[in-house]
Amino acid sequence: MHEELHSKIVTYSTFLFTLGIVGISIFSMIFPAFIISTTYEFPNTLNPFESSPWAIPILSSTFSLLIIGYFYKENLMIVVR
């Protein structure tokens, strides 16, 4: 019982940590000027929330993978034979 609880805690903490890293990576790809404008020490005129031209493909592929993963987890996948 104790090992099962420990295994679940490790699994969920690893999942949340990985999800956070992926979220930061996706955010920096969608808003590339945000990192530059917040870490650059000299004055600049950048709009930190100006989206990149890759925003729509990145978001659509991310959401489609999340939906496919949810369907797979819930056994809702349709098998084509």
Beta strands, then each sheet from edge to edge (+ up, - down):
end
